[in-house]
Amino acid sequence: MFCFQCEQTAGGKACTRAGVCGKKAETSNLQDAIVGELVALASCSGLKRSPALDTMVENALFSTLTNVNFDDISIASIRDRVRMERSSCLTEPLDMKSIWEAPEDVRSLKSLLLFGMKGIAAYAHHARALGRTSDEVDAFLYKGLALLGAEAPAEELLAAVMEAGKVNITCMAMLHEANRGYGVPSPVTVPLTIEKGPFIIVSGHDLHDLELLLKQTEGRGVNIYTHGEMLPAHAYPELKKFAHFKGHFGTAWQNQQKELAGVPAPILFTTNCIMPVKESYADRVFTTGVVQYPGMVHVGCKKDFGPVIDKALELGGYAEDTLIPGTNGGTTMTTGFSSEAILSHAGTIVDAVKAGAIRHFFLVGGCDGAKPGRSYFTDFVKQTPEDTVVLTLACGKFRFNDLNIGTVGGLPRLLDMGQCNDAYGAVQVALALADAFQCGVNDLPLTLVLSWYEQKAVAILLSLLYLGVKNIWLGPSLPAFVSPAVLELLVKEYGIRPVTDPEADLKTILG
């Protein structure tokens, strides 16, 4: 086993015996085998793509992303299907040791490319579920996979890494438009109180699965609550119109083993962020899509959530209304500040900046995780001056999104823009403000303070670098797969720097 694709990797170097995420060495090796088979498939001469093949490649890559699939049987099945698809080719599967044991700069660049593609595949999967696809995105996955198995100079690998950032923008834009099929998100305050009676908790990111569950539970006396990155779903008009779509349960994904213990309701995991399931709630966990875990009931492609609904009715829910407070003790969370919602106030924002009412914008977002150092992001937001605005997105916001930090210039100081894929919306806001101020994005009074954990965050970071965004603060630690030489390049060209102390970093940023 060799795995260093997530932020919590053992010793800041690599997991070699078992994953800190909970996956076994056998699971990791099977996931590597999937990638090796995909490289062979993509390298086939005269390969004929099809929608079915593109779907398989996306899902196969997605299944190897952190905290998605822990089930060796299903992982082996994915490997075997890819192997069958390439069986007519003369290519052999890539032994991933050829990457993990390559010279460090080659290993670093190929890892950046691979992990970026895993993130792209995740977003492409969500878009495809809503009927949206992109030939540019899928063609790049084949191109990038083939390059992993080739002898390529550093310049070519670096160019492919930057191209991954470009392609991910296309992919996130596609998903952005697909999600707008549920309407334009608007600000909404979401309660953290679970009403008495039967309920279901839905985790992950997949709005399509949530919609299907809402439709299947309508009139059944079962309420629906989001968990983790599903929180922003409450802001979509076509979803919040369901009367039994009630509120949000719990905090960030890494707290699920504690928060789900003994909960009298089933939990449906639709995408990544499932952790090793504890006995205290194992009898009520269901998975669907690419997510699988040994021993858990998996809802297949027909998306019949009947077993989940039956379990909710059987368990009965809480006897009384029950508050599950946020990380800081809050009783509600506000979300839905989409790019459209923010830009509808663009004139007010520009005037407030010109008048000196708003001094600076911070985008504090990204992945959450279990390391103690992640309290940095809570402390950072708490210490931001009253004349600044904090934009946020992705699950990193659960460190502070139940705080009330006031208003400025007629707007809340804390604006939750949505899921991690809504980074596209944040980019659109930055570009629009730069146009309004007639300057470049790097000249705006805007600083990105990003937390990262897994491969979707890698894809977003590559997109920001492709756009030329500079002076990003990154934490809680730098990626283990970035070699000193590659890091030096990123520092020199883009000004990437590690977070240190909130007070010191704010002083540096604001001068």
C-alpha positions in Angstrom: 0.0 0.0 0.0 1.1 3.5 -0.8 -1.4 6.4 -0.4 -0.8 10.1 0.2 -3.7 11.6 -1.7 -5.4 13.2 1.3 -4.3 15.8 3.8 -4.4 13.5 6.8 -1.9 11.0 5.3 0.2 9.2 8.0 3.1 11.3 9.3 2.6 13.9 6.5 4.3 11.4 4.2 2.1 8.4 3.2 -0.1 5.6 4.5 1.7 2.3 3.9 0.0 -0.2 6.2 -3.6 1.1 6.5 -5.2 4.4 5.6 -5.8 7.0 8.3 -9.1 7.4 6.6 -9.9 3.8 7.6 -9.4 1.9 4.4 -7.4 -1.3 4.5 -4.2 -1.9 2.5 -6.1 -4.4 0.3 -8.7 -1.7 -0.5 -6.0 0.8 -1.4 -4.3 -1.7 -3.6 -7.5 -2.5 -5.4 -8.1 1.2 -6.0 -4.6 1.5 -7.5 -5.4 -1.5 -9.7 -8.5 0.4 -11.0 -6.3 3.3 -11.9 -3.7 1.0 -13.5 -6.5 -0.6 -15.6 -7.9 2.8 -16.6 -4.4 3.9 -17.8 -4.2 0.8 -20.0 -7.7 1.5 -21.3 -6.9 5.1 -22.1 -3.7 4.0 -23.9 -5.5 1.6 -26.2 -4.8 2.5 -29.9 -8.0 3.3 -31.7 -10.2 3.3 -28.6 -13.8 4.1 -29.4 -15.5 6.2 -26.7 -19.1 6.0 -25.9 -21.4 7.5 -23.3 -21.4 4.2 -21.4 -17.6 4.1 -21.5 -17.3 7.7 -20.4 -19.6 7.0 -17.5 -17.6 4.0 -16.5 -14.3 6.0 -16.5 -15.8 8.8 -14.4 -17.3 6.5 -11.9 -14.3 4.3 -11.7 -12.1 7.3 -10.9 -14.6 8.7 -8.5 -14.7 5.3 -6.6 -11.0 5.7 -5.8 -11.4 9.2 -4.2 -11.0 9.4 -0.4 -14.0 8.3 1.8 -16.1 7.0 -1.1 -15.9 3.2 -1.4 -14.6 0.9 1.3 -16.1 -2.3 -0.1 -13.5 -4.6 -1.7 -16.1 -6.7 -3.5 -17.5 -3.7 -5.4 -14.1 -2.2 -6.0 -12.9 -5.5 -7.5 -16.0 -5.5 -9.7 -15.2 -2.1 -11.0 -11.6 -3.2 -11.7 -12.8 -6.2 -13.6 -15.2 -4.2 -15.7 -12.5 -1.8 -16.8 -10.2 -4.8 -17.5 -13.0 -6.4 -19.6 -13.3 -3.1 -21.6 -9.6 -3.1 -22.5 -9.3 -6.8 -23.0 -9.1 -6.5 -26.8 -6.1 -4.1 -26.5 -2.5 -5.0 -26.4 -1.8 -2.7 -23.5 -1.0 -3.9 -20.0 -2.3 -2.3 -16.8 0.1 0.2 -15.2 1.8 -0.9 -12.1 1.2 2.2 -9.9 4.6 1.6 -8.2 6.0 3.1 -11.4 4.5 6.4 -10.2 4.9 6.0 -6.4 8.6 5.1 -6.8 9.4 7.5 -9.6 11.8 10.4 -9.1 10.1 12.8 -6.7 9.3 15.6 -9.2 7.8 13.2 -11.7 5.9 11.5 -8.9 4.7 14.9 -7.7 3.5 16.1 -11.1 1.8 12.8 -12.0 0.1 12.7 -8.6 -1.2 16.3 -9.0 -2.6 15.3 -12.4 -4.1 12.1 -11.1 -5.7 13.6 -8.0 -7.0 16.5 -10.0 -8.6 14.1 -12.4 -10.3 12.3 -9.5 -11.8 15.5 -8.4 -12.9 16.3 -12.0 -14.5 12.9 -12.3 -16.5 13.5 -9.1 -18.0 16.7 -10.4 -18.6 15.1 -13.8 -20.5 12.3 -12.1 -22.9 14.8 -10.4 -23.5 16.6 -13.7 -24.1 13.4 -15.6 -26.8 12.4 -13.0 -28.6 15.6 -14.0 -28.2 14.9 -17.7 -25.2 17.1 -18.4 -22.0 15.9 -20.1 -18.9 17.5 -21.7 -16.8 16.0 -24.4 -13.9 18.3 -23.3 -14.1 16.9 -19.8 -14.3 13.3 -20.7 -11.7 13.5 -23.5 -9.3 15.1 -21.0 -9.7 12.2 -18.5 -8.6 9.7 -21.2 -5.7 12.0 -22.2 -4.5 12.5 -18.6 -4.8 8.8 -17.8 -2.7 7.9 -20.8 -0.1 10.4 -19.8 0.3 8.8 -16.4 1.6 5.7 -18.1 3.9 7.5 -20.5 7.5 8.7 -20.2 7.0 12.4 -20.3 9.2 15.4 -19.5 8.3 17.6 -16.6 7.2 20.4 -18.9 4.6 18.2 -20.5 3.4 17.0 -17.1 3.1 20.5 -15.7 1.2 21.6 -18.8 -1.3 18.7 -18.2 -1.6 19.7 -14.6 -2.6 23.3 -15.6 -4.9 21.9 -18.3 -6.6 19.9 -15.5 -7.4 23.2 -13.8 -8.8 24.6 -17.0 -11.0 21.5 -17.6 -12.2 21.5 -14.1 -13.6 25.0 -14.6 -15.6 23.7 -17.6 -16.8 20.8 -15.4 -17.8 23.0 -12.5 -19.6 25.4 -14.9 -21.5 22.4 -16.3 -22.5 21.3 -12.9 -23.4 24.8 -11.9 -25.8 25.0 -14.8 -27.2 21.5 -14.1 -27.9 22.4 -10.5 -29.8 25.5 -11.7 -32.4 23.1 -12.9 -33.6 23.3 -9.3 -33.8 27.1 -9.6 -31.4 29.8 -8.5 -30.4 29.4 -4.9 -31.4 32.2 -2.5 -30.5 32.9 1.1 -32.3 30.7 3.6 -31.9 30.1 7.4 -31.8 26.4 8.1 -32.9 25.1 11.6 -30.7 22.6 13.4 -33.7 21.2 15.4 -34.9 17.8 14.5 -38.7 17.6 14.8 -40.3 14.7 16.6 -41.3 11.7 14.5 -39.7 9.6 11.7 -36.9 11.2 9.6 -34.1 10.4 7.2 -30.7 12.0 7.2 -29.2 12.6 3.7 -25.4 13.1 3.4 -23.1 13.8 0.5 -23.5 16.1 -2.4 -26.0 14.6 -4.9 -29.0 16.8 -5.4 -30.6 14.3 -7.8 -30.7 11.6 -5.2 -32.1 14.1 -2.7 -34.9 15.1 -5.1 -35.8 11.4 -5.7 -35.9 10.8 -1.9 -38.1 13.9 -1.4 -40.5 12.7 -4.0 -40.7 9.1 -2.7 -41.2 10.3 0.9 -43.9 12.8 0.1 -47.1 12.0 2.1 -45.3 9.2 4.0 -45.0 11.1 7.4 -41.2 11.0 7.1 -39.2 14.3 7.3 -35.9 14.8 5.5 -32.8 16.4 7.0 -29.5 17.2 5.3 -26.1 16.4 6.6 -22.6 17.7 5.6 -22.3 19.2 2.1 -26.0 18.6 1.4 -26.8 21.7 3.5 -26.9 24.1 0.5 -29.8 22.1 -1.0 -32.1 24.0 1.2 -31.5 27.1 -0.9 -32.9 25.7 -4.2 -36.5 26.6 -4.9 -37.5 23.3 -6.5 -36.2 21.4 -3.4 -37.3 23.6 -0.5 -40.9 23.6 -1.9 -41.3 20.1 -0.3 -43.0 20.7 3.1 -41.2 17.7 4.7 -37.8 19.0 3.8 -37.1 20.3 7.3 -33.6 21.2 8.3 -30.0 20.1 8.9 -28.5 17.5 11.1 -25.1 17.8 12.7 -21.8 19.4 11.7 -19.0 18.3 9.4 -18.4 14.8 7.9 -15.5 13.9 10.3 -17.9 14.1 13.3 -20.3 11.5 12.0 -19.1 8.6 14.0 -19.9 10.5 17.2 -23.0 12.4 16.0 -24.7 9.4 14.3 -24.4 7.1 17.3 -27.8 5.9 18.5 -29.7 8.3 16.2 -33.3 6.9 15.7 -33.2 7.4 11.9 -31.6 6.0 8.8 -28.7 7.8 7.1 -28.3 7.8 3.3 -24.9 8.5 1.9 -25.1 9.6 -1.7 -21.4 10.5 -2.4 -18.1 10.8 -0.7 -17.4 11.6 3.0 -18.6 8.3 4.5 -16.3 7.2 7.3 -15.8 3.6 8.7 -19.2 2.8 10.1 -19.5 2.2 13.8 -21.6 -0.5 15.4 -23.7 2.1 17.2 -25.4 3.0 14.0 -24.4 0.4 11.4 -28.0 -1.0 11.2 -29.3 2.2 9.8 -26.7 3.2 7.1 -27.7 3.0 3.5 -25.5 3.9 0.5 -26.2 4.7 -3.2 -24.3 5.6 -6.3 -20.5 5.2 -6.1 -20.6 5.0 -2.3 -20.4 1.5 -0.8 -19.3 0.1 2.6 -19.1 -3.6 3.6 -22.3 -4.9 5.2 -24.4 -1.8 4.4 -27.5 -1.9 2.3 -26.8 -0.4 -1.1 -29.6 1.2 -3.1 -28.9 0.4 -6.8 -29.4 2.3 -10.0 -33.1 2.0 -9.9 -33.0 4.4 -6.9 -35.8 2.7 -5.0 -35.4 4.2 -1.5 -38.2 2.1 -0.1 -35.9 0.2 2.4 -34.7 3.6 3.7 -38.2 4.9 4.2 -39.3 1.6 5.9 -36.3 1.9 8.3 -37.3 5.5 9.2 -40.9 4.4 10.0 -39.6 1.5 12.0 -37.2 3.6 14.1 -39.7 6.3 14.6 -37.4 9.3 15.2 -37.2 11.4 18.3 -40.1 11.5 20.8 -39.6 15.3 21.2 -38.1 18.0 19.1 -34.3 17.7 19.5 -31.7 20.4 18.9 -28.4 19.2 17.4 -26.3 22.4 17.8 -23.6 23.6 15.5 -19.9 23.5 16.2 -20.1 26.7 18.2 -23.4 26.0 19.8 -25.6 27.8 17.1 -29.2 26.7 16.5 -29.4 27.7 12.8 -27.2 28.0 9.7 -27.7 30.3 6.8 -26.8 29.3 3.3 -27.8 30.2 -0.3 -25.6 33.2 -1.0 -25.1 32.0 -4.6 -23.2 34.0 -7.2 -26.5 35.4 -8.5 -27.6 36.4 -5.0 -24.3 38.2 -4.2 -24.0 39.9 -7.6 -27.6 41.2 -7.3 -26.0 43.4 -4.6 -22.9 44.2 -6.7 -23.7 48.0 -6.8 -24.1 48.1 -3.0 -20.9 46.1 -2.5 -18.9 48.4 -4.8 -20.2 51.5 -3.2 -19.5 50.1 0.3 -15.9 49.4 -0.7 -15.4 52.8 -2.3 -16.8 54.5 0.8 -14.5 52.5 3.0 -17.3 50.6 4.8 -15.9 47.3 3.5 -12.2 47.1 3.7 -11.5 43.5 2.6 -13.1 40.2 1.5 -11.9 36.8 2.6 -12.9 33.5 1.0 -12.4 31.0 3.9 -13.5 27.7 2.5 -12.6 24.2 1.4 -12.6 20.8 3.1 -12.9 20.1 6.8 -11.0 17.3 8.6 -10.1 15.9 11.9 -6.7 17.5 12.6 -6.6 19.8 15.7 -4.9 22.5 13.5 -8.2 23.1 11.7 -9.4 25.2 14.6 -7.2 27.8 12.8 -10.1 28.5 10.4 -12.6 29.1 13.2 -10.2 31.5 15.0 -9.4 33.2 11.7 -13.1 34.0 11.0 -13.7 35.1 14.6 -10.8 37.6 14.3 -11.6 39.1 11.0 -12.3 42.8 11.5 -15.9 44.1 11.5 -15.4 46.0 8.2 -14.6 42.8 6.3 -16.7 40.2 4.6 -16.2 36.4 4.8 -17.3 34.3 1.8 -17.3 30.5 2.4 -18.2 27.3 0.7 -17.6 23.5 1.0 -17.6 21.6 4.3 -14.8 23.7 5.9 -17.5 26.2 6.7 -18.9 23.9 9.5 -16.0 25.2 11.7 -17.8 28.6 11.9 -21.0 28.8 9.9 -23.2 28.7 13.0 -21.6 31.9 14.2 -23.2 35.3 14.0 -20.4 37.8 13.1 -22.7 40.7 12.3 -23.4 42.7 9.2 -21.4 45.3 7.1 -22.5 47.5 4.2 -26.1 46.2 4.5 -25.0 42.6 4.1 -24.3 39.7 6.5 -20.5 39.5 7.1 -20.6 35.7 6.6 -21.9 34.5 3.2 -22.2 30.8 2.6 -22.0 30.2 -1.2 -22.7 26.4 -1.1 -20.9 23.2 -1.9 -17.3 22.7 -2.9 -18.3 22.7 -6.6 -19.8 26.2 -6.1 -16.2 27.5 -6.2 -17.2 28.2 -9.8 -19.7 30.7 -8.4 -17.1 32.3 -6.2 -14.8 32.7 -9.3 -17.7 34.4 -11.1 -18.2 36.8 -8.2 -14.5 37.7 -8.2 -14.4 38.2 -12.0 -17.5 40.4 -11.8 -16.1 42.6 -9.0 -12.8 42.9 -10.8 -14.7 44.1 -13.9 -16.7 46.6 -11.7 -13.5 48.0 -10.2 -11.7 47.8 -13.6 -8.8 45.8 -12.2 -7.4 42.3 -12.2 -8.6 39.6 -9.7 -5.3 39.8 -7.9 -5.8 43.5 -7.4 -9.0 43.1 -5.6 -9.2 43.5 -1.8 -9.7 39.7 -1.7 -7.7 37.0 0.0 -8.3 33.2 -0.3 -7.7 31.2 2.8 -8.3 27.6 1.9 -8.4 24.3 3.8 -8.0 21.1 1.8 -8.5 17.5 2.5 -9.2 15.4 -0.6 -9.0 15.3 -4.4 -11.9 17.7 -5.3 -10.0 20.4 -3.4 -6.9 19.6 -5.5 -9.0 20.1 -8.7 -10.3 23.4 -7.4 -6.8 24.6 -6.5 -5.6 23.7 -10.0 -8.4 25.8 -11.4 -7.5 28.8 -9.3 -3.9 28.5 -10.4 -4.9 28.1 -14.1 -6.9 31.4 -13.7 -3.7 33.0 -12.3 -5.0 33.6 -8.8 -2.1 34.4 -6.6 -1.3 34.6 -2.9 -3.5 31.8 -1.7 -3.1 30.8 1.9 -3.4 27.0 2.3 -3.7 24.7 5.3 -3.8 23.2 7.7 -0.7 21.5 6.1 0.7 21.4 2.6 0.1 18.3 0.4 2.6 15.5 1.0 2.6 14.7 -2.8 4.0 18.2 -3.7 7.8 17.8 -4.0 10.1 20.7 -2.8 10.9 21.7 -6.4 7.2 21.8 -7.4 6.4 23.7 -4.2 9.1 26.2 -5.0 7.5 26.7 -8.4 4.1 27.2 -6.9 5.5 29.7 -4.4 7.5 31.6 -7.0 4.8 31.7 -9.7 1.6 31.9 -7.6 2.7 33.0 -4.1 1.1 30.0 -2.4 1.9 30.0 1.3 1.0 27.9 4.4 -1.2 29.2 7.1 0.5 29.9 10.4 -1.3 31.8 13.2 -4.6 33.6 12.5 -3.6 36.8 14.2 -0.2 36.9 12.4 -1.7 36.0 9.1 -4.4 38.6 9.3 -1.8 41.2 10.2 0.2 40.2 7.1 -2.9 40.2 4.8 -4.3 43.5 6.0 -1.0 45.3 6.6 
